[in-house]
């Protein structure tokens, strides 16, 4: 699988890379690991997703829809009756349109949450987040701060 780099973040075909390039070599992340790219919005709403929409997302959607139209025409031409042709043509084209619209909204969402190449890079290259020790913080605020055993 091809790795994403900074040069390919803003091209016209950058969203179409969903078919041949993954955002990282990993597919499952631990709760203490950060996403491969910096997070723009932690929990984006529809306004944020529509604001992140790029030309490449629209180009990807139109490419998938156009491919679906040609594919549905080719598949439907083997049926003898016009009603069968229309049914198959519209069903296949609708499936491609659904996939196109789904990807047109999921790629900007993943870009905002840091799981797709958004053009930003982490300043520190390590992939782990710093854990916060809640127990020690709690003990410092109570009477138990005097009772803590030394583990050194």
N, C-alpha and C positions, 0 to 999 in steps of 0.2 A: 504494500500500500504506500502510495506516495505521500510524503510529509508536506504540510502546508508551510510556505514561507512568506515573508513580508511583501515580496514583489507581487504575489498573486492575490492580495487582499482586495484590490479595488478594480480589477479588470472587468471587462464586459462579460466574460465567461466565468467569473469567480464563483457564482452560485451554482453553475452547472457542474462544478468540481465535486458536488455531492455524490456523483456517480462513480468517480474514479479516485478521489483522494479523501482520506480521513483527517480529522483535526489533530489526531495524536496516535501514538502507537498503542495506547490503552483504550479500552472500551468501558471498563468499570472503575469507578473511583471510590476510594475510601472516604469516610466522613472527615478525616483530617487532611485530606489532600485537596489542593485547590484545582480549579479547572485549568485547562492548558493555556487560556488567554485571560487577561484581566476582565473582571466583571464590570459592565457599564451600569446595568440596573439589575438588582437582585431579584425582584419579583415584578417583571414588566406587565403592564396592562395593554389593552388594545391600542391606546394612543401612542405608547412607547414603541410598540411593534410597527405600527404604521409610520411612525417617524423614522424608524431605522430602515424602512423599505428603500432599496437601491434599484438602479436601472438594471443591474445584473439579475435581480430577483424577477423582475418583469420579463426580461429576456428569457430566463430559464422557463418561466411559466408559459410563455408563448411558444417556445421551442417544444416543450412537452405536449402542449395542446395541438400544435401543428403536426407533430409526429403521430399523435393519436388520431387526428382527422385522416391522415394518409393511410394509417394502419387500418382504421375502421372501414375506409373505402375499399381497401384491398381485401379484407376479410369478408365484407358483405357482398362483393360482386359474384361470389360463387353460389348464392342462393337464387332459386328460379323465380320466386314471386317478389313483387315490389314491396309488399307488406313485410315479408321476412327480411328483405334487404334494409328497409328503413329501421326495423326493430334492432337488428344487429348493429347497423351503423350508429344509431343514436346511443345504444347501450355501451358500446366500446368507446365511443367518443366521450360519453359522460364519465366513464371510469378514468380515462386519461385526464379529463378536466378536473376531476376530484383530486387526483394525485398532484396535478399542477398547482391547484389552489392551496392544498395542504402544505406542499413544499414552499410555496411563496410566502406563507406565514410562519412556517417552522424554522426556516433558515434565519430570518431576522430575530426571532425569539432566541435561538441558540447563539446568535452573534451577541445579543445583549447580555445573556447569562454567562458568556465566556467559554462555551463549548463549541464554537465555530470561529474561524479566523476573522477577527474584527479590526485588524490593523494595529492593535496595541500589543505590547510585549511586557512581560514581567521584568522588573529591575533586578530581582534576585532569581537566579536560575533554578534553585532547588524547588522541589515540587511539594514540600510538606508545609502545612500551616503550623504556626506556633501554638502549642496547646496551653490552655490557661488552667492553672491549678486552683480550682475552687475550694478545695479542702483547706489548704494553707491560708487562703484569703479569709475563709470563715473562722479558722482558729485564731487568727490575729485579732479579730474583733470580739472575741469572747474570753472567758476566764481560762479557757484551755490553752491559751498561748504560753502559760507558765508550766504546764504539765507535759508539753511535747517532749518526746524522747529524741535524743540525738542519734541519727543513724550513721554518723561519720566514724 
